[in-house]
Amino acid sequence: MEGTMSGLSLALQESHGDDFSASHEMFNGLLKSLSSTKSLGMDHSDLEKLLQTEGRELLRRLFEEQLKLRGNGFVGAQVEGSDKIERGYKRESTRTLKSVFGEVSVDRLGYSKPGEEVLFPKDAVLNLPQESYSLGVRKLIAIEASKGSYDEAISSVKTVTGLDVPKRQAEQLAKFAAQDFENFYASYEVDKAEDNLLILTMDGKGIVMRKEGLTEETRARAEASEHKLGKRLSKGEKANRKRMATVASVYEIASFVRTPDQICTELAHVREATAKRRPKPKNKRVWASVERSAENITEEAFKEVLKCDPKKKKKLVCLVDGDPRQIGRIEKEGKTRGLPVTIICDIIHVIEYLWKASRVLNEETSKEAEEWVSHRLYEVLNGKCSDVAGGIRRSATLRGIPESKREPIDKCADYLINKSSYLKYDEYLRLGYPIATGVIEGACRYLIKDRLDITGARWSLSGAEVILKLRSLRASGDFDEYWAFHEKKELERNHTNKYVDGKIPSGGLKLLKK
């Protein structure tokens, strides 16, 4: 450790003379402090706190002094903007940048002309944002706000950087961070996998909104049941404060042939060798939107499908929960794009219907109820939906179940009959298709429930959309790639677009010292 520190000290001395004098002085002071009797008596926790505080300040000084070393951005007598107007009046100023190391000052030269926008070449070279917070702080806010509440995000950022970021500013930074989401995926190229199946799956999940973010119909219901509690929704009111978000996922996967016996075994939570060989999804993208319509997300999902399979050679399977509107949208979009689609209703929803029917005919917790469900599930998996539907209706009639109690029976039977064209599980298993919507259920839980459904949360439409975008990026494993794209777009938006031919003066990203 001593050798490393001494090496850094020597490097500071030899790099640029006195350009890093403040950093060098502080570094020597830190070395002396660590060698003192007081420091030698510290436990590791106190040492961590000392180095965290003093180390951050040392990095802040190094950062600031390196920025000073870059000069003020003088690039000649005048600068020409993208408007072809030359700016020759020069004025030096200092701006504050709140970085991941703390607050630093940036000296820069502005080129101006009366009535025209001032251009700062040094800002452009450094890709400084318009606001006072660095892109590194923006990234921290984006990550932390996607994980938990803004209060928690602010606390985490303060721990890491020492900065106090106001809540309203944190929300704005998160919004800035998410602004290139659509453009990123529009230009995003998918690695083509060799797996033979493409899976598209969709679902809807409600988000508790502020009144102004509700649809007109839901807003009217909310106003009719005005809450009495100031800080939380009263009983039964939450349902009238929700707006549906559409969640979608597209991924590739290898076919995996199974039998009804294997499915029943897996569902009974009994592990076996085949379960261990289950293929993993590849090129998985998940996303959600509460602003855009379900039709719009369906269209976007099919565009994602075509990115993965532009030649339309893979088998396209769509897993759904049985919502007829959703099925209709998928069928329509598939027909429009000339994509044959196999739509499969999730087996878990079938099981739920069977259990509800079973509770009418059997004791809920009895062995007989479990066996009843297992037997009929096995028949459904073997393609005998009609037989099962007819059988449970006859059983209810023979047992004399009154009309007032047989609703779960009839709902189960109706579902099996009405959705029979999407319940051909014997065929799906033989072809190696997935039959459960575990991916989209997990996406709904991660994207919405775990963050947007936290106690007391009430969202604006734009605020919810920002968090959905950030969590979607992280859930899809695309955040780092997105961030590189975002920083490039920031450079274009804030700087290169302001200069003639999109070229920053002084040879691009190199500054000459004044």
C-alpha positions, 0 to 999 in steps of 0.5 A, spaced: 500 500 500 505 504 501 509 503 495 502 504 491 501 511 494 508 513 494 508 511 486 501 516 485 505 521 489 511 521 485 506 521 478 503 527 481 509 531 482 512 529 475 506 530 471 505 537 470 509 541 475 504 545 480 498 543 476 496 538 481 499 542 487 493 542 491 491 534 490 499 533 491 498 537 498 492 533 500 495 526 498 501 527 502 497 530 508 492 523 507 499 519 507 501 523 514 494 522 517 494 514 515 501 514 518 499 517 525 498 514 532 491 516 531 489 512 525 494 506 527 489 506 533 482 506 528 478 499 527 477 498 519 470 501 520 473 508 522 478 507 516 473 506 511 470 512 513 476 516 513 478 514 506 471 514 503 471 522 505 478 524 504 479 520 498 472 523 495 475 530 496 482 528 493 478 525 487 474 531 487 481 536 487 484 531 481 478 532 477 478 539 478 485 540 477 485 536 470 479 540 468 483 547 469 489 543 465 485 543 459 485 550 459 479 555 458 477 552 451 480 558 446 480 555 439 481 562 435 479 569 434 472 566 432 467 560 432 462 559 427 455 556 429 450 551 425 447 557 423 453 559 419 454 566 423 461 567 426 461 569 433 467 573 435 466 576 442 469 572 447 468 572 455 470 568 460 466 565 465 466 559 470 460 554 471 459 549 477 459 542 475 456 537 481 460 531 479 460 524 482 466 526 486 463 533 489 462 540 486 467 542 481 468 549 477 469 549 470 473 555 467 470 556 460 470 561 454 464 563 451 464 565 444 458 570 442 454 575 438 449 580 440 442 576 439 445 569 438 446 563 442 453 563 446 457 557 444 462 554 449 467 549 445 470 547 452 463 545 454 462 541 448 469 537 448 467 535 455 460 533 453 457 537 459 450 537 460 445 543 460 444 542 467 449 543 473 449 535 474 454 531 471 452 525 466 455 520 472 450 523 477 445 522 472 446 515 471 447 514 479 440 517 479 437 513 474 439 506 477 437 508 484 431 511 482 429 505 478 431 500 484 427 504 489 423 510 491 426 517 490 427 518 497 432 512 497 435 514 491 437 521 493 440 518 500 444 513 496 447 518 491 449 522 497 452 517 500 456 515 494 457 523 492 456 527 498 451 531 494 444 533 496 440 532 490 433 535 491 427 531 490 424 535 484 431 535 481 432 527 482 425 526 478 428 531 472 434 527 472 431 521 471 427 524 466 433 526 462 436 519 463 430 516 459 429 520 454 433 516 448 429 510 450 425 509 443 431 512 439 435 506 442 431 501 441 429 503 434 436 503 432 438 497 436 441 491 432 439 484 435 444 478 435 441 473 431 440 466 435 440 459 432 434 457 436 428 455 432 422 459 436 420 466 437 416 468 443 412 474 444 408 474 450 404 480 453 400 482 459 396 488 463 398 491 470 394 496 473 398 502 476 395 507 482 395 514 478 394 521 480 387 524 478 390 527 472 393 521 469 387 517 469 383 515 463 376 519 463 372 513 465 376 511 471 377 519 473 369 519 473 369 513 478 375 516 482 371 522 483 365 519 485 368 515 490 372 521 493 377 518 499 376 521 506 383 519 508 389 524 507 395 520 506 393 514 503 387 511 499 381 508 503 378 501 502 376 500 495 378 506 492 385 503 489 381 500 484 378 506 481 385 510 481 389 505 476 391 505 469 393 499 465 400 499 463 401 494 457 407 489 459 411 485 453 416 481 452 420 478 446 425 472 446 428 466 443 428 459 445 430 452 443 424 448 442 423 443 448 419 437 447 415 434 453 409 430 455 403 431 459 406 426 465 412 431 465 408 437 466 404 434 471 410 432 475 413 439 474 407 442 477 407 438 483 414 441 484 417 434 483 424 435 480 427 431 475 432 431 470 428 434 464 427 440 468 434 441 469 435 441 461 430 446 460 433 451 455 434 458 457 431 464 453 436 468 449 436 476 446 430 477 451 427 484 451 422 486 456 418 493 457 412 496 459 408 503 458 402 506 461 402 512 456 402 508 450 396 504 448 396 496 448 395 497 440 401 501 440 405 496 444 403 490 440 405 493 434 412 495 437 412 487 439 411 485 432 417 490 430 421 487 435 419 480 432 422 482 425 428 484 428 430 478 431 427 474 425 427 479 419 426 473 414 420 470 418 423 463 418 422 462 426 416 459 429 412 465 432 409 463 439 404 468 443 403 466 450 397 470 453 392 469 459 386 469 455 384 476 454 380 476 448 382 483 446 389 482 447 388 475 442 384 480 437 390 485 437 395 479 436 391 476 430 390 482 427 398 485 427 400 478 425 395 478 419 398 485 417 405 483 417 404 476 414 407 472 420 403 466 422 402 466 429 401 460 434 397 463 440 397 459 446 393 461 453 397 460 459 396 453 462 397 456 469 390 460 468 387 453 466 389 450 473 386 456 476 379 455 473 380 448 475 381 449 482 375 454 483 371 449 480 374 443 484 372 447 490 365 447 489 365 439 488 370 438 493 373 440 500 378 445 499 384 442 502 382 435 501 386 430 498 380 429 493 380 436 491 388 435 489 387 429 485 381 432 482 385 437 479 390 433 477 386 428 473 383 433 469 389 437 468 392 431 465 386 430 460 387 438 458 394 437 457 392 431 452 388 435 448 381 433 451 378 440 453 371 439 451 371 432 455 373 435 461 368 441 460 362 436 459 364 432 465 365 437 470 358 440 468 355 433 468 358 432 475 355 438 478 348 436 475 349 429 478 351 432 485 345 437 485 349 443 485 344 449 486 345 455 480 347 459 486 354 455 487 355 453 480 358 459 477 365 457 478 363 450 474 360 454 468 366 459 468 371 453 467 367 449 462 366 456 458 373 457 458 375 450 456 370 451 450 371 458 448 379 458 448 379 450 445 383 453 439 388 456 444 389 450 448 392 444 444 397 443 449 398 436 446 400 439 440 404 444 443 408 439 447 410 435 442 412 441 438 416 443 444 413 450 445 412 453 452 405 453 455 406 458 461 407 465 461 412 465 467 417 470 463 411 476 462 408 474 469 416 475 472 416 482 468 410 484 471 412 483 478 419 486 476 417 492 472 411 494 476 409 491 482 416 491 485 417 499 484 411 502 482 406 499 487 410 500 493 405 503 499 403 510 498 405 511 491 401 515 486 404 516 480 403 522 474 403 519 467 410 521 465 413 519 472 411 512 471 413 512 464 420 514 466 421 509 471 418 503 467 423 505 461 429 505 466 427 498 469 425 495 462 433 497 460 435 494 466 431 488 466 433 487 459 440 487 460 441 493 456 442 499 461 450 500 459 449 499 452 443 504 452 447 509 457 453 509 451 448 511 446 445 516 451 451 520 452 452 520 444 445 523 443 447 528 449 453 530 445 449 531 439 443 535 442 447 539 446 453 541 442 455 538 435 448 540 433 450 547 434 457 548 430 457 548 423 457 541 419 457 538 426 464 539 428 467 542 435 472 547 434 479 545 435 479 538 432 474 535 435 475 532 442 482 535 443 483 542 447 489 546 446 491 550 453 491 557 453 
